Amino acid sequence: MAKINRRKFIQSTALVTTMGLILSTFVSTSIINEQEATNNILLGVIAEANNPEEDLKIVRDLGFPTCQLNIAKYSTELVKRLSKTLVEYKISPTALTCMGPGTYKWDFIDGPSTIGLVPRENRAARVERLKQGIDFCKEAVIPAVHAHFGFIPEDPKDILYTEFIDTMKNIGEYAKTHGIDIYFETGQETPITLRRAIEDIGAGNLFVNYDTANLVMYGKANPFDGLKVLGKYIRGLHAKDGEYPTDPNKLGKEVIIPTGEVDFPKIISYLKQIGFKGAITIECELGGNKKDYILKTKQYLERLILSA
């Protein structure tokens, strides 16, 4: 991942201040209007935004009012292009996925030593990358950064747990000074471990992007039961389905919605009960025609939101 000079980046913000104010007004208005029509729950999709004019056209054409963004290289020029495109396409960004550098291995054997900020290797570089992402979010009026932070240890006395808490306190405070929230992606830890970590860090701007399938695929929790533990912290939700693992070395399989273990009618009904006001973002890492799958899933979720 290319690095960004934060001082130079921040000094150049005068070039994008006006566009940021326009986008901020648009985002607030757009979210209110969409939420009123869908009982305060929005739908979205994950989108690349390295070439925002083309990448976000796909989001617009699919009919989504929100999206989570993946961006490889941050720059002031991209802020201007992204901000203009979001306004033009009437799309509200909900979070910026911000991870790397280094290798991430999505399994039970090498995952604990490669994913997120729990492993010491690459930790400093990943903290720097997160701070670059926070700077970018501030200028592009994206409310949160979102990441997999790693296999948080169950034992709160584990040295890697205490190091992780100290590292996240620094990042949380940095984000708070910029008016940005941080979203933890669920999956690698049990819901109670994640809640403990959020409360031990105590920054006040740390929340959860609740990935329904990850909890199943990592064998950490039933996704409906996990809501009862993390509900007060949930600001976004990934619509994804999966099966529990049967191979002790590999994650469970992702499957198409609603053929797996995730009970979406029950989950959406519960989200309404607890007053969830955020976005359900469709995530698909399956092969095949993703456009058709995303559209069918969008229609399925829309029916549940309106009927639950």
Order of alpha helices (4+ residues) and beta strands (2+ residues): alpha-alpha-beta-alpha-beta-alpha-beta-alpha-alpha-beta-alpha-beta-alpha-beta-alpha-alpha-beta-beta-beta-alpha-beta-alpha
